[in-house]
Amino acid sequence: MFATYRLQQTRPDRIARTLTAWSITSSATIATTTALWGALATVTSPRLAVAAAGLLLLATPLLLRRINQRTLSPYVRQPPCG
């Protein structure tokens, strides 16, 4: 939903550039995270590295912003079809 909002706010002549930047950033983030977790597993143990990753995944909802319903457009507030 955040990506849709950001693309709707992006000027039409910048959408391809934005999507390319997101793709590059995503690939770089995956490669960096894999290398860091491999290093963590080497320094500690694979079980501890997997446990740390699991705890971080469980904590990610705490990082999400709360959405103020009054600032959403009527289109976003519509219930999903089906």
Secondary structure, DSSP 8 states (H G I E B T S, - for coil): -HHHHHHHHS-GGGHHHHHHHHHHHHHHHHHHHHHHHHHHHHHS-HHHHHHHHHHHHHHGGGGS----GGGS-HHHHS----
